[in-house]
C-alpha cells in the first residue's frame, strides 16, 4: 500500500499521540490503565515541528520524533499525568516520562535524538519505519549524526536500525528493570551521515 511521509500539523496532535500510545501500548501497560489515557497525557505536549508522520488512506499510521539538546518531540506535564492516571500511578509514570521525554537531551547541538518511532500494528511490514528513519535524516539536515535508544528485548527494532546504518555504541542497565519493566538494558545506537 502507498503511504506519504510529511511533517505533522499542529491540528494533528491527538492523532500523533494516539499513534505513539498505540505503538508502545505494551510498554505503557505497567504505567497507565489504557492507551487512551497515555495518548491524552502526551497530546498537549506534541511538538509538531519535531515530528514526521506517515499517512495512509487519510489516516496517520506512523510517526517519528526528533529532538536535540534544546527541543524534544514531546513534553509531558505532571498535571496531565495526574489528570488521566490518578495521583499514585501518575507519580510513577511521571518519573519515567520525565527521564524519557522531558529532560534536556545531553548531547551536542549537531546530534539529533530519535525521541520515538512508532508504526501502528496494521501498517507494519510495509517499510514505513525504514522510510521514516530515512526521511528524518533528510528533514533535519542540521545534524551530523542521529542517536536513539531501544530496549535490549526489542530485537526486531534493533535489526531495523542496523539495516539502515545505525551501529550500537553502548548498553546501559535500565534503572526501571528492577521494577518489572520487562527489559534489562537500553541499547544506544548511532547513525553518522
Buried (B, 14 or more C-beta within 10 A) or exposed (E): EEBEBEEBEEEBBBBBBBBBBBBBBEBBEBBBEBBBBBBBBBBBBBBBEBBBBBBBEEEBBBBBBBBBBEBBBBBBBBEBBBEBBEEEBBEBBBBBBEEBBBEEBEBEEEBBBBBBBBBBEEBBEBEBBBBBBBBBBEBBEEBEBBBBBBBBBBEEBBEBBEEEBBEEEEEEEBEBBEEEBBBBBBBBBBBEE
